[in-house]
Amino acid sequence: MLDKEFQYYLQHQNELVARYNNRYLVIHEQQVVGDYDTFAEAVTEAQKQFRPGTFIVQRCSEGPKDYTFSYHSRVRIPHAAVQSIHC
C-alpha cells in the first residue's frame, strides 16, 4: 500500500526538492498533503487526518541520502559456512 506513496516521491523527487527542499512531506494517496519543519510535527499532524499505515513521512532532499541506509558489521563468516550457503 505505501509502496505507491514512496514511488510517487521517487518519481517526483526533483520537482519536490525544488519546492520543499529539507522539509518533511506527508504523502497520502500519491500526493503531498502537508510539509513540515520536523519529522515529529509531520507525524503528529498526519495522524490527525489519516489512519496509521495510509501515509508516509519523507524528508525531501536531493539524492538517496534520506531514504537509503548503509549498515556496516564486524561479523565474520567462516569460509566453510559461506561454502555451505552456496551449495
C-alpha positions in Angstrom: 0.0 0.0 0.0 2.7 2.6 1.0 4.8 1.5 -1.9 2.8 3.8 -4.2 3.4 6.8 -1.9 7.2 6.1 -1.9 7.2 5.6 -5.7 5.4 8.9 -6.1 8.2 10.6 -4.1 10.9 9.0 -6.2 9.2 9.8 -9.5 8.7 13.4 -8.5 11.7 13.9 -6.3 13.4 16.7 -8.4 10.3 18.8 -8.6 9.5 18.2 -4.9 13.0 19.2 -3.9 12.6 22.4 -5.9 9.6 23.3 -3.9 10.0 21.6 -0.5 13.8 21.2 0.0 14.7 20.0 3.5 11.1 19.8 4.6 9.3 16.7 5.9 6.5 15.8 3.5 3.3 13.9 4.3 2.4 11.8 1.3 -1.1 10.3 1.1 -2.8 8.7 -1.9 0.2 9.7 -4.1 0.1 13.4 -3.3 1.8 15.8 -0.9 -0.8 16.8 1.7 1.5 18.7 4.0 5.0 19.9 4.6 6.6 20.5 8.0 9.9 21.6 9.7 10.3 18.4 11.7 9.5 14.7 11.5 7.6 14.8 14.7 5.4 17.7 13.6 4.7 15.9 10.3 3.6 12.7 12.0 1.5 14.4 14.6 -0.4 16.4 12.0 -0.8 13.5 9.6 -2.2 11.3 12.4 -5.0 13.9 13.0 -6.2 13.4 9.4 -5.2 9.9 8.3 -5.2 6.4 9.7 -1.7 5.0 10.5 -0.4 2.9 7.6 -2.1 5.1 5.0 0.6 7.8 4.6 4.4 8.2 4.7 6.5 11.0 6.1 9.6 11.6 3.9 12.3 14.2 4.3 12.6 15.9 1.0 16.2 16.3 -0.3 18.4 15.7 -3.3 19.6 12.1 -4.0 19.1 9.0 -1.9 20.7 10.1 1.4 17.3 10.4 3.2 15.8 7.1 2.1 18.9 4.9 1.9 20.7 3.4 4.8 24.0 1.5 5.0 24.9 -0.8 7.8 28.4 -1.9 8.5 29.1 -5.0 10.5 32.1 -6.6 12.0 30.6 -10.0 11.8 33.0 -12.6 10.3 31.5 -15.6 8.5 33.9 -18.6 8.4 34.8 -19.7 4.9 33.2 -23.1 5.4 29.9 -21.5 6.3 30.0 -19.4 3.1 30.6 -22.6 1.0 27.6 -24.3 2.6 25.4 -21.4 1.7 26.3 -21.6 -2.0 25.8 -25.4 -2.3 
